[in-house]
Amino acid sequence: MSHVRDIDDILRRWPYEPNSVSVRLVQAADDRDVIQMRIDMGLLQLETEGRPDGKRPQGAETYFDYLLAAALQRGDQFVLSETECAEADREFVQFYHRRICWLALREFRRAVQDADHTLAFMDFCLRHAPSEEWAVSHEQYRPFVLFHRAQAAALGDLEEQGPEESIQQLNQGIEQLRDLFRKLGAEERFADDQLVRQLVEMRESLRERFQVGKTLQERLADAIAREQYELAATIRDQIARRTGGLR
């Protein structure tokens, strides 16, 4: 039997902690950055660019990219095969793990990027699912991905732009979840949903911590609801100036 180098020493020096996400960014032998995630039975190593396992399925950057090209070639009646469904599931799991890692590493923009990949891939799979059962098995995770995206976008904006923009990101995430519940015919469950409540609690915590009142977007929505259109126009101008829309 040939000698295979084990990872006992690495695991001893990096014990598993069951109640936390243990992640680190390290340099590989060729000087590229890789993510390592400690798990119960060992560790995962993920690439920071492209697909987390470093593969290029059929030469494409991700399996989603490959399927997009395949759908264009096969036309409107394209339906995912059993093999394609299995490979799609593999990629969903890989991007989930890396999204969790980016959040733990406070790389919030990278977490948003990976969440956007997953959401776009979910849209594609919903359109081309081989059965309703397979589609539903994936759609059940959409609220969780939307929650992660809103959380990451809010924390990224808090660091880069400030609390008001962070609160607005949370509002957008909450509204996306509301739209999803409405689409599913389950709007009565929206207010009590645990993910929604966590985003609301995060928003109100930011208001209290940074003493932020209503954001410009919230004031605009209120003005429109009350048919105060002159005030709404003034607030739109303020928003445009803040975002660089007016010079």
HELIX and SHEET records of a PDB file:
HELIX    1   1 ASP A    8  ARG A   13  1                                   6    
HELIX    2   2 PRO A   57  GLY A   59  5                                   3    
HELIX    3   3 TYR A   63  ARG A   74  1                                  12    
HELIX    4   4 GLU A   82  ALA A  104  1                                  23    
HELIX    5   5 PHE A  108  HIS A  128  1                                  21    
HELIX    6   6 GLU A  132  GLU A  139  1                                   8    
HELIX    7   7 ARG A  142  GLU A  160  1                                  19    
HELIX    8   8 PRO A  163  LYS A  183  1                                  21    
HELIX    9   9 GLU A  187  ARG A  189  5                                   3    
HELIX   10  10 GLN A  194  PHE A  210  1                                  17    
HELIX   11  11 LEU A  216  ALA A  225  1                                  10    
HELIX   12  12 TYR A  229  THR A  243  1                                  15    
SHEET    1   A 3 SER A  22  GLN A  27  0                                        
SHEET    2   A 3 ASP A  33  ILE A  39 -1                                        
SHEET    3   A 3 GLY A  42  GLU A  47 -1                                        
END                                                                             
